Amino acid sequence: MTGDERSKRILEEAEQYAFEVGYRRFNMDELSQRLRMSKKTIYEAFSSKDELFTTALNRRAGKILKRMQEILDLDADAMTKLYLMSKHVVDEVSYIKPSLVKEVETFFPDVFSVYGDFYRKIVSAVTSIIEEGARQGEFRSDVNPVVFAYMVQGIVDLSSSPYLLIESGLSLDGVYSAFMKILMEGIVRKENRGAEDRMSQGV
């Protein structure tokens, strides 16, 4: 196994482990056992636990952003892009535990600022899809794309709530689908849309 292959294997396992346990419980002895590799070998590739942990976090963020860009570049209609983008973000981001985010903010403020930029990129990507759909006539032109993008971000935050999953009786995919149905179709019946319009106008 070459040095690059060894580093990649270490990073792959460290990435999974980091998101399972967070920073405080990220233990190099445990990682060594999971990899069936000596700690000495791990430290030859990464100088410290902190370096390995932050590199693993940034690796996951990079993969998520790469897929986001691939979706934006697709030769597809805006509705398809919106579905794929929001599904991707929910699938990839909803598993991030609040405790992990807090640990990163506390111990690695530089990395936390990168993650802040990461979330802004999610909003930017969704906004661009909504704007594209409005230009193409797929979406309403009177919907604020930034507000909509932050609503999608809110779906990401809510989708992983254990209380929501338990009380709704739905899987994560089911919760996501329900959110998107409400977001795209609303809760007002078609025959009552006149009342909806009056409410939006403050009448």
C-alpha angles and dihedrals in degrees: 000000000000123000092254092050091049092050091049092051091049091049094049092054093040091052093054092043093048093056092045098053110011128225102301094054095038099117124186092208090055091046090051090054092047091052094040085227131122120257088235090062091049092050090050087063099036123027097213147004090255093054092049094045095050093043089053092051093048090047091058092046090050092053092050092050092047091055090046090056091048089055092049090051095050119120091235141111120274094251091058091047092049092051094047093044097048092043091050093049093047092047094048104034106034092074092061105109119226088230090059091050090050092050092050091049090050102041103025110032091165091056090044090056088053089053090050088056088047092059091046088055090054090054091045092051094050091045091054091051092051091049090049091050091050091051091050093047094246095113133038113270093215094065114101104237094206093053090049091049091053089049088057088049088053089054088057091053094046099041094074095049107126090209092055092048093048098043096043093046089221133128120239089263090049093051090049092051092048092050093049092047091054092043094050100035104025125215099268117102115240093246090058097049091109090065089048091054091050090052091051088053092050093246 
